[in-house]
Each structure stands twice: as C-alpha cells, then as structure tokens.
Amino acid sequence: MSKYLWCEDSKSGYQFWRAIFGELFPDVVVETKGSNTGLWRAAHASLSDKDQYYIVMDSAVDNPDVLREMKRLTTEVSEKDNVRMIRLHSFEYALLSFRLLEQWVFAEEDNLKDSRQDLLKSRELFVSCVSSMTDGASLQAFREAFDSYENKNSEQIAAKLLYEITRNTGFETNKTKLGECFVNTCCDWGERQDDDICGLDADRISSAEKAKLLVEHSVIKEALKGVGL
C-alpha cells in the first residue's frame, strides 16, 4: 500500500509540506494538485482503494469560495475509509501559531525584533482570533483594530502577517517561496551574510529537529493527530 499527501498549493505551501513529511513521514509521497478544484478532480478520478490518502486544504471559515470547495471535496470522500482530511486554516496560519516563531526568527538583542513589535503583537491577537473563530466576529474585531487588514480575508491576513514578520531574514515566506531557515539544517541558508543572526545562531539544529518542533509546537500537531499521524 502506498501513502499520499495531497495539497492544493503548488508553491510555498507545497514546499512546506514536502519538507515536513520528508523528515517525519518519509513513506508518504507528497503531491500537489495545483488548486482546490484540482484536489476535487483528483479525488473524483484518481483514488485507489489499495492506497492511503491524506488531503490538506485551506479551510478558512470567512472565505466562501474555500468553504464551497471544502464542502464539495468532503462530500466526494465522505464514504472512503482510506481518505483522511487534514483540517488546517492555512499553512501560513500554522507557522504563525508556531510558539517558537519569534525565538527562531530573531536574536535576543536584535533591532529588527524591536522594530517589529507591533507585528508580533498583531500575530498574537490574530492567532487567538482564528483559534476561536466560529462566526467571524473575532476576526472582524481584528480588522477594525488594524486598518491595513480591513479588506482582507483571514487567509490573506495570515500570508501578509507571516511575510511582514519574516521579511529580510532567512525565514522570509511569501506565497511563492518558503523561508529556507524553517526547514533547512542551520546554517544552510544560501544567501546568509556574515551579519545575519537569528535566534538559532547559538544553538543550531538539524532539518529533522526543525520539522519535529514545527509540528509539536503548532496547530499542526492536533491536525495530524486527528488523521492518525
């Protein structure tokens, strides 16, 4: 029996899941289906009863398009015992929920950290909002408190916050590219300069250890536990 993880993201999200599963679940083949519609099409046409499938798809409750696709996909696989849906808001939110994020990205005495205190406070509030979001009221309160996020849904807010917190570091992550330092052994960042110092500079760790910590100290742990991983 073969095992597969299917995701809809073909860029930074795919890079993230491929790195995490490559370290922790090397027997699972990670594949991108390119879009939410691509996930549904694959589930509709390509599932084998002999194999095991894990499907991860963004599930932000304030995005009607995502919820519609999630409902369609869930209906498609609801009677298939060999398919498990990994429930996560988004991979960006998973990284924002990572309790060691600030400790990894910033050295203790770091001017960059000082200049981003407002962003770090916004991150703390946003993670709290999403974790308790059932009717969207808490997220609306967040938008009202921070004008720059007023017209964005929670997926867009997560991506923007993660980028702004990590930009100009080895952890810089956007929709196209995952920050190398989230998943590579320290210090294998190809563009590292002599004065680039992060919170891991004194205690450099391996890619395998990073994967374990990213899962253990974020919402990913419960999401994977929910599908038996």
C-alpha positions in Angstrom: 0.0 0.0 0.0 1.3 3.5 -0.9 0.5 6.6 1.1 0.0 10.1 -0.3 -0.4 13.6 1.0 -2.3 15.8 -1.5 -2.3 19.6 -1.2 -3.7 22.3 -3.4 -0.7 24.7 -3.1 2.0 24.3 -5.8 4.4 26.8 -4.3 5.4 27.7 -0.7 2.7 25.6 0.9 3.8 22.6 -1.2 7.4 23.3 -0.2 6.4 23.3 3.4 4.5 20.0 3.4 7.1 18.3 1.3 9.8 19.3 3.8 7.8 18.3 6.9 6.6 15.0 5.6 10.0 14.2 4.1 11.5 14.4 7.6 8.7 12.9 9.7 6.8 10.6 7.4 9.2 9.7 4.6 6.9 6.8 3.5 4.2 9.4 2.4 4.5 10.8 -1.1 3.7 14.5 -1.1 1.9 15.7 -4.3 0.3 19.0 -5.3 -2.9 19.1 -7.3 -2.5 22.8 -8.1 -5.8 24.1 -6.8 -8.8 23.3 -4.7 -10.6 22.2 -7.9 -7.6 20.1 -8.8 -7.9 18.3 -5.4 -11.6 17.6 -6.1 -10.8 16.3 -9.6 -8.1 14.0 -8.3 -10.3 12.7 -5.5 -13.1 12.1 -8.1 -10.9 10.3 -10.6 -7.6 9.1 -9.2 -8.2 7.5 -5.8 -7.2 3.8 -5.5 -8.9 1.6 -2.9 -5.5 0.0 -2.3 -3.7 3.2 -1.1 -4.0 5.7 1.8 -4.6 9.4 1.2 -4.2 12.4 3.4 -5.6 15.6 1.9 -4.7 19.1 3.3 -6.8 22.0 2.1 -7.1 25.5 3.5 -10.3 25.8 5.5 -10.8 29.5 6.5 -14.4 30.0 7.6 -14.6 33.5 6.2 -13.8 32.6 2.6 -17.0 31.4 0.9 -15.0 30.1 -2.2 -12.8 27.9 0.1 -15.8 26.7 2.1 -17.7 25.7 -1.0 -14.7 23.7 -2.4 -14.2 22.1 1.0 -17.8 21.0 1.2 -17.6 19.6 -2.3 -14.4 17.7 -1.6 -15.6 16.4 1.8 -18.8 15.1 0.2 -16.7 13.4 -2.5 -14.5 11.4 0.0 -17.0 11.1 2.9 -17.6 7.3 2.2 -13.9 6.5 1.5 -12.3 4.9 4.5 -8.8 5.3 3.0 -9.0 9.1 2.8 -8.3 11.5 5.7 -8.8 15.2 5.6 -6.2 17.3 7.5 -8.1 20.3 8.9 -6.0 23.5 9.0 -6.8 27.1 8.3 -3.7 27.5 6.1 0.0 26.7 6.3 0.7 30.3 6.9 -1.5 30.3 10.0 0.2 27.1 11.1 3.5 28.9 11.0 2.0 31.9 12.8 0.7 29.6 15.5 4.2 28.1 16.0 5.1 29.0 19.6 8.8 29.3 18.9 8.4 31.6 15.8 9.7 34.7 17.5 12.6 32.8 19.1 13.7 31.3 15.8 13.4 34.4 13.6 15.0 37.0 15.9 18.1 37.0 18.1 17.6 38.2 21.6 19.3 41.6 21.1 18.0 42.4 17.6 17.0 45.8 16.3 14.8 44.1 13.8 12.9 42.4 16.5 12.4 45.7 18.3 11.1 47.4 15.1 8.5 44.6 14.6 7.0 44.5 18.0 3.7 45.8 16.6 3.6 43.0 14.1 4.4 40.4 16.8 1.5 41.7 18.9 -0.8 41.6 15.8 0.3 38.0 15.3 -0.6 37.0 18.8 -4.0 38.6 18.5 -4.7 37.1 15.1 -3.8 33.6 16.2 -6.1 34.0 19.1 -8.9 35.3 16.8 -8.6 32.4 14.3 -8.4 29.7 17.1 -11.7 30.9 18.4 -13.3 31.9 15.1 -16.8 30.4 14.7 -18.9 33.2 13.3 -16.3 35.7 12.1 -16.9 38.2 14.9 -13.5 38.0 16.4 -11.8 38.4 13.0 -13.9 41.5 12.3 -12.8 42.9 15.5 -9.2 42.3 14.4 -9.8 44.0 11.1 -11.3 47.0 12.9 -8.3 47.3 15.1 -5.8 47.1 12.2 -6.7 49.2 9.2 -4.1 47.6 6.9 -6.1 44.3 7.1 -9.6 45.8 6.8 -10.4 44.4 3.3 -8.6 41.1 3.6 -9.9 37.6 4.5 -8.2 35.6 7.1 -6.0 33.7 4.6 -4.7 36.9 3.2 -4.1 38.3 6.6 -2.1 35.2 7.6 0.0 35.4 4.5 0.6 39.2 4.9 1.5 38.9 8.6 3.9 36.0 8.1 5.7 37.8 5.3 6.0 41.1 7.2 7.3 39.4 10.3 9.9 37.3 8.5 10.9 39.6 5.6 14.7 40.2 5.1 15.5 37.1 7.1 16.3 33.5 6.2 12.7 32.7 7.3 11.1 35.1 4.8 8.0 33.4 3.4 5.6 34.6 0.8 3.0 32.9 -1.5 5.8 31.8 -3.8 8.7 30.8 -1.6 9.0 29.2 1.9 11.8 30.6 4.0 14.8 28.2 3.8 15.5 28.5 7.5 12.2 27.0 8.6 13.2 23.6 7.1 16.9 23.5 6.3 19.7 22.5 8.7 21.3 25.5 10.3 23.1 27.3 8.7 22.5 26.2 5.1 20.7 29.4 4.0 22.4 30.1 0.7 22.1 33.9 0.9 23.3 34.2 4.5 25.5 37.2 5.2 28.1 37.5 8.0 25.8 39.8 10.0 22.7 37.7 9.6 22.0 36.4 13.1 18.7 34.7 14.1 17.5 33.1 17.4 19.1 29.8 16.4 22.6 31.2 15.9 23.9 29.9 19.2 22.1 26.6 19.1 21.9 25.4 15.5 19.6 22.5 14.8 19.0 20.0 12.0 16.2 19.9 9.5 14.8 16.9 11.2 14.7 18.6 14.6 13.1 21.7 13.0 10.3 19.5 11.5 9.6 17.9 14.8 9.5 21.2 16.6 7.3 22.9 14.0 4.7 20.1 14.4 5.0 19.7 18.2 4.6 23.5 18.9 1.9 24.5 16.5 -1.6 23.6 15.5 -0.2 21.0 13.1 0.2 18.6 16.0 -3.5 18.2 16.6 -4.3 18.3 12.9 -2.1 15.3 12.2 -3.2 13.5 15.3 -6.7 13.8 14.0 -5.9 11.7 11.0 -3.8 9.2 12.8 -0.3 10.6 12.0 
